[in-house]
């Protein structure tokens, strides 16, 4: 008979996607055959409560994780399953990312009424997004587009596409795949031309730094290539100010025995975009070097202007 060592309480946002992701992580852990049981504790975050404003205008940093991290620090939960793209560049003292399971599709995708691609959308088409990163890249590719703010979970945004005057919306492919909505996708926006958010498509499992037992358990579902790429991306984000809701993008991929990292800094209107790529083996160093390169090209000035516009 297996004697259970402890019950591990897993914190998660309440959205359907967050719950699907959390259940998936728990199934991976259960598959290890270890003597633990798991309990999910849903937590409402500030980002879930604010539905009438762009997140970038209410201090986007940590809006979907702060309350969950507080529950970790007080011992209310033992670990948390986050979408890595929601994580700010720096974590509170006493917390760490214990593992990053294998990444889902990192790309953004277009969902349009009628199935049109981005190139095929009519002149002046209305595209829904609440992301400054997506807005800047869309306007760079199609300056004629009208960007219309949109918020809500995936189901809400798909409904708004049909009912509220949008020609198309932009969503992360990973969420659509995890919810079984791939048939809705009109076009995948390839990372070579449309950079995703830092950590997009990856899950990040956070726990207390001193919980050695749990760290050992979680390490068994860590995917090292994903961890290396996302670590480099997050180092870039940290060097650029740490907020996941300003027009900054970064994507890492493995090339033979090296990482290739591409980063982007943009003005919110898409008229000024700086983009660069570097390769290297040390994820932390690579992220810092790429950030320094874009700052030297004027990226820090662009971000300072964006933050002033947003009142950050």
N, C-alpha and C positions, 0 to 999 in steps of 0.2 A: 504493500500500500504506500502511495506517495504521500508524504507529510508536507503540507504546504508551509513554506517559510514565512510568507507575508502576503498581504494584499497590496498591490501597487495601484494607487489612485492616479488616474490620468486626466489631466485638465484639457479642455477643448472649448473652442467657441461653439455656439449652438446651431450654426447654420447646417443645412443638410450636407453641403460639401465637406465642412469641417468634421462632421460626424462620420462620413464615409471614410475620410482620411484617417481618422483616429481608430476606427474599427479595423481598417487595413493594417495599421501598425500593430495593433494588439494581436491580430491573427498571425503576423510574422513572428511576434514574440512567443505566442502560444505554440507555434510550430517548432520551437527550439526544444520543447518537451521539458522545460524547467519547472521546478516546484513552486510556482507562483500563480496567484489569480489576479484578475484585473477588474478595476471598477472605473467607469467614466464619470467625471464631474463636469457638467456643462457650465460655462462661465460667460456672462454677458460683458463685452468690452465696450469702451467708449466709442470705438469705431462702429460697432453694431447699433449703438443708440443714435448716432448722428446720421440722419438720412436725408437732411434737407440742405446740406452744404458740401462743397468740395472738400475732401479730406486735407488737401494741400493748404487750405485756408484756415484750418483749425489745428495746425501744428502736427502734421502727419506722422511725425516720429513716434512709433510705438503705440499708435491708437488701437491696434488689434491685439496687443500683447500685454499692456501694462497691468491690467487687472489679473491676468493669468500669472504673470510673474510675481505679483504680490502674493497670490495664493501659494506659489512655490516657496517663497521666502518665509511665510508663516507656517509652512508644513501642512497646509490644508490639502495640497496635492503633492504627489511625488515627482511627477514629470508632466510635460505638456507637449502636445503635438501642434506645431505651427506650420503654416505655409511659409517657407523660407523667405519669400519675397516680402512678407509682412514684418520681418525682423529688422530693427534698427542696427546700425553698424556696431554699436557697443552694447554689451549686456550689463545688467546691474551686478555689483560685487556679490560673489557668492553663488552665481548661476553660470552655467556653461551649456554649450551645445554638445550633447553627448554623442549624437550620431546623426548622420544624414543618409537615409536609405536611398536606393537607386532612384535617380531622377526620372520623372515622367517627361513628356514632350515639353521642351522649354519655350516653344514658339507662341507668338500671338496669332490670332486668326480673325478673319472677317466673317461675319454672318450678315448676309444681306437679304432683303426682300427680293425674291426672284433669282437668287443664286449668283448675282453678278460679282465679279472680282473687283479689286480696288481700281484697276485700270478701266474697267467697264462701267463703273458707276457714272451716272449722268453728271454733267456740269452743275456745280453748286449743290451736289447731293449732301444730305444731312447725315452725319456720322456721330454716333453716340459713344462717348468715353468720358470718364472723370479723371483720367490720368494725363498729367502734363507731359510725361515721357511719350505716351502714344500720340498726344495732340501734336507735339513738335515734329515727330517723324511723319505723321500723316500729312501735315501741311507742307513739309519739305517735298514729299512725293506728289502731292495734289494740292497746290495752294488755293485752288478754287473751292475746296470743300468747306462746308459749314459744320463746325464742331459744336455739338449740343451736349451739354452736361447730362450725365445719367448716373444714378446710383442704384444700389439694391443687389440682392444675390443673383445668381445666374438665372433662376426661373423668372424673377422679377424683370430682369433686363430683356430676356427673350420675349416676355409679354409686352413690355414697353415698345420693343421693336415693331410689333404688329399693330399696336394701338395708339402710339403717341407721335407719329409723324417722322420717324427715323427711316432713312433708306438703308442704313447698315449700323452695326455696332462692332466694337473690337473687344474680344475676350481672350483669356489665356486658354490655349488648347488643352492644357493639363486638366483643368477643372471640368471642361466639357467631356473629356475622355473618361475621367473618374466617375462622372454622373451618367455616362452612356449616351451623350448627346452628339456624337461625332457626325451623325447624318445632317445636323444643322449647319455644319461648317461649309462656307462658300469658298474660302481660300485660306491656306496656311501662309503666313507672312514669314518668309525665311529669315533666319538670324543674320545672314550676310547683308541684308538690306534693311531689316527692321529689328533692331536690338531689343531683346526682352529685358524685363526688370531683373535686378540682382536676385539670384536665387529662384527665379521663376521655374515652376515645374518640380521643384524639390521640396521635400518635407524636412523640417528641422525639429529634433526632439531635444527639449531643454530639461535640465534637472539641476539639483543643487551640486555644487562642486565637491562637497564633502561626502556625498552619498556613493561611496566606492562600490558597494554591492550593486546598486542600480546602474552605475556607469559600466560595470563589467557586463551586465545583461544587455544593455543597449548597444554596446560595442559590437555585439554579434550580428546585428542587422545593419551595421554601418557599411556603406558602399564607398570604397576608397576613391575611385575616380570621381564620383559625384562630390565627395567631401573635399577633394583637392580643388576642383573647379569652383565650387561655391565658396570655399575659403578665400580663394583669390578674388572673386567677385565682391565678397563682403569686405575684404581689406581695402579694395578700391572705394567702396561706398563709405567706409569709415574715414578714409583720407579726404573724401569729398564732402564731409560734414555729417554723414550718418543717417540722413533722412531718406526713407523709401518713397516719398511723395513729391519729390522735386524732379525736374527733367534730366535725370541721370540714368544711364543704362550701362550694363556690362554683362558680357557672356564669355565664359571660359569653356574650352574644349580640349581634349587630349589629342596631341599629334605625336605619334611614336612615343618617345620617352620624355616629351616636353608638353607643357601647357601653352595653349595659345589664348590670349586674353584680349578682347576688344572692348573698348569703353567709349562712351559718348556723353557729352554735355551739350545742352541745347537751351536756347532762349525759348520761352513759352509759346512764342508765335512761330517757331520753326525757321526763322529767317537766319539765325546763326546756329550752326551745328558744328561742333568739333568732335572728331572721331579718330581714334588711333588704335593700333594693335601692337602687342609685344609677345614674345615667347620666352619661356624660362622654366626652371624646374622648382623653384621655391615659391609656393603660392602666396605667402605673405609679402615677400619681396616684390614679386611680380605685380601684385595689386597696388603696392605703394609706388613703384616706378611708373606704372601707367597713369596713376592719378597725378603724380608730379609732372609728367610729360604734358598732360592736358591742361593742368594749371598754368604751366609755363607758356602755353599757347593762348592764354586768356580765359581759360575755363572758370577760374575762381572769380573773375570779374562778372562773367555771365551769371553764375550762381548767386552772387551777391545781389545782382539786379533782380533776379527772380524772387529771392527771399524778401527783398524790400517791397516788391509788388504784392507779395502774399502777407506782408506784415509779420514775418517770422524773425 
